[in-house]
């Protein structure tokens, strides 16, 4: 069976030519005034008094800002969940993204347990290629761990353009991996030159808290946030940072939802850790107070994991950390379900399918919360909505940059337009919008995707199936320059010392029972453990006496041996003393040979 082959790589034959005059071009590092000419989906010229072919469509920008199209680094369109599928497929989802100024998305592939990574990848490609209205790429989620998974990861990186893999510290008995497994996955990811992503929540604690809430009769959406206090997010982020440091693997924390989780990332970065934080439109634009709404359907519409923080000051705090560089990238985690689908959990909040909207609203919310308030300028806005993502995931400068040779994915931005967000006018297919009634300032006036006008004068011209899969190479310089430098510094060496030839105390060891986590199936990188030697079955026996140690306050260890080996020994003719003094000063001796 050949599997899904994707669209044929036939160059798009198009005569689309577009000239934008009088724009203020905004990149992450500079802004300047210029005209820009694009042809066949690529930027061909930037400057003044450009010489262009006749019959070119011209747009007069009137000095407005022209910036790279947004990159939504986290979407979950057409996401399967227990026989259901999230409400927005790749057509509806990418159409909504374009309406908000986003011209590329990176979606998460979630293999069902027992399904190979390659098969899941091909399924997502088939869905997206037939429906996506803009360019897209894919992250791969690791939902189980064994030797075959490692081999498939290598294939995905080398042959299929995947350079990011996500592991779950949550969803016990479904997707959650152990710390030992995560250590192994991170080691593989580092060797492949990819990015390790984490869903950071302590799944064991969440499972216990969910059980406790249900036992107390709390079955509504408020039980979701009560069973997932922000400490479980912060703890898991800290644990991920620790494992990433030990394996020297770049870390990317998805869905940063709380102050304490963001603080862990900020502190780790200050200590030099290669870690990136991704707040989403929801955590930047609203809070978790809605979980206590009297309207069950409205409260359920906010269910996502980690949950929105009930602390109403959280969005402003996360926007501040995003503005100062402590958080670097923004996504939406767009994965809404309609009310009938959510109602599967009407009597048990643990059964409510998770996910919120945000791909359409993301850029306007960040502009309103960060630029309008003076927390960041337009260049930083470009960095957190496109450029940083492009650099981390090795899409730069094809994406996330306005330069000759870059893709013609552009947004003409109006900083003064105001809009009240509402489910009545959004492009998603669900009944609720988590930002309902929020007024935002700033939005796209014109959106250009692959050199084509897709939004003009408020009208969308999305073309189903026109999106292309964008392969990503491993070892992005933006990330791996630091990893390689740390690798050179972190080489460990043992201390040269003489061999110890003094007495050795014999001990009896009772082997522990083998735990499931250390089985060969779940630990491809580990070799089978050597059997523990049972000293009671060795070729000699002790006479039944014991060793006793009496350390005193002078750092001298007194070992009292009242035992002898049974049977004749070659040195039986040498007189023995019952007490041996081994002088061991603090720090030890390089070679202990003197018995006092």
C-alpha positions, 0 to 999 in steps of 0.5 A, a space after each residue: 500500500 503506497 499511502 497518501 502521496 500528497 499533491 503533485 509538486 507542479 508549479 502553480 501557473 498564474 499571472 497574478 501580479 500585484 503592486 502595493 504603493 506607499 506602504 510602511 513596511 514593518 518587519 520585526 527589526 525595522 520599519 521603512 516606507 517603500 513600494 512592493 511588487 509581487 509575482 507568482 506568489 513571491 516578493 520580487 521587488 521592494 523600493 521606490 519608483 519600481 519598474 513593473 510590467 503593464 496591467 498590474 493590479 495596484 493597491 495604494 496603501 496610503 502610508 498604512 503598515 504592511 507586515 508579514 502575514 501571521 503564523 498561527 503556530 498551534 491549531 487543531 482543525 478537524 480534530 478527532 475526539 471519540 468519534 466526533 470531529 472538532 467543528 472547524 475543518 481545514 477549510 473553515 479553520 483556515 478561512 477564519 485564520 485568513 479573515 484575521 490576518 493569519 496566512 499560515 497555520 501549523 496544525 497538530 497531528 494526534 495519532 490514536 493509540 496504536 496508529 503509526 505516526 506515518 499513517 496519522 501524518 498521511 491522514 492529516 495531509 490528505 485532510 489539509 491538502 483538500 481543504 486548506 485555504 492557506 499554507 500549512 505545516 504540521 507538528 507531530 504529537 507523541 502519544 505512546 513510546 516504543 522502539 517503532 516510534 523512534 524509527 518513525 520520528 527519524 523518517 518524518 524528519 528526514 523524508 516528510 519535513 517535520 521538525 517538531 514533536 509534542 509530548 504530553 505530561 497530562 491525560 493519564 492512561 491515554 497520552 501521558 508519558 513517564 519522566 523516563 520516557 520523556 527523557 528518552 524522547 527529548 534525547 531522540 528529538 535533540 539528535 534529530 535536530 527537532 523541537 520538543 514541545 510539551 503539553 504541561 500539566 501534572 496528569 497524575 494530580 489532575 486524575 486524582 483531583 477529577 475523581 475528588 471533584 466528581 465524588 463531591 458532586 461537582 460535575 459542571 465545567 467549573 470542575 474542570 478548572 478546579 481539578 486543574 489548579 495552576 500549580 499543576 501547570 507550573 510544576 509540569 513546566 518546571 519538570 519539562 525544563 529540568 528534563 530539557 536541561 539534562 538532555 540539552 534539548 530545545 523546549 517549546 511550552 505550548 498553551 501557557 495559560 497561567 502566571 506561575 507557568 509563565 514565570 517558570 519559563 521566564 526564570 529558566 530563560 534568565 538562567 540560559 535554558 533554551 526554552 520558548 513559551 506560547 501563550 494563546 489568544 484565549 489566555 491573552 484575551 480572556 479569563 476563566 471566570 466564565 466557568 462559573 456561568 449559570 449557562 452550562 453551554 456557555 461555560 462549557 465553551 471555555 473548556 480547554 487544557 490547561 484551563 483559562 485562569 480564574 485570576 482576572 489579572 492573568 491576561 494582562 500579566 501574560 501580555 506584559 511577559 509577551 511584550 518584554 520577550 519572556 514569552 516569544 510566540 503566539 498561537 490559538 489552539 483553535 479547536 472549538 466543538 459545538 454545544 451538542 458535542 460538548 453536551 457529551 459531558 453534561 453530567 461529567 465535566 471530564 467528558 466535555 471535549 476540549 478546545 476554544 476558538 481564537 485563530 481569527 481573533 489572535 492578531 487583533 487581540 494582541 494588537 489591542 492588548 499590547 500595542 494599543 496599551 504601549 507594551 510593545 511596538 509594531 515591530 515586536 508585534 510582527 515578531 510575536 505573531 509571525 517572525 519568531 515562529 518562523 525562526 524557531 520552526 525553520 520557516 524563515 525568511 520564506 515566512 515571517 519576513 518582507 524581503 525579496 524572495 520571501 513568500 507574498 503572504 502580507 497583511 495591510 494593517 489598519 491600527 485604528 479600525 475597531 470591532 466588537 467580536 461576536 459569534 454572529 459575525 465570526 467565521 467559525 461554525 460554532 455557536 459561542 465565541 469565548 471573546 463575545 462582546 470584547 471590543 478590539 482596536 486594530 485589524 486587517 484591511 487587506 490580506 494577501 496569501 500566495 500573492 493573491 488578494 484573499 481579503 479586500 473591503 471586508 470580503 473574503 475570497 478564500 480558495 478551498 484546497 489552495 494551501 500548500 504543505 510547507 516542509 521544515 528542515 531540522 536544526 534551525 540555526 535560531 535554536 540549535 546554535 545555542 544547543 551546539 555551544 552548550 553541548 561542547 561545554 557540557 562534555 563530562 569527564 571522570 576524575 583520574 584517580 588510582 584504584 581502590 584496593 582496600 576492604 569492601 563490605 559485602 551486602 545483601 540486595 533484594 531486587 525490586 519488582 520490575 515496573 511497567 515503565 521500564 519494560 522494553 516496549 516503553 523504553 527503546 533507548 534502554 538495554 535490558 537490566 543485568 540480573 542482580 547478584 544474590 550474595 547468599 548464593 555466591 561461592 562463599 559464605 560468611 560465618 554469621 557475624 556482622 559489619 558495624 560502622 561507628 563514624 566519630 566527629 573527627 572524620 575517621 571511619 572506624 569499621 569493626 569486623 567480627 567475621 571471617 570467611 569460612 574454609 581454609 584461606 591462604 593467609 590463615 597463618 597471619 595474625 588478624 586484628 578485630 578492629 581496622 581503622 581506615 583514615 578517610 579525611 573529608 573529600 576522600 583519599 585518591 588511593 586508600 592503601 594504608 590500614 592503620 
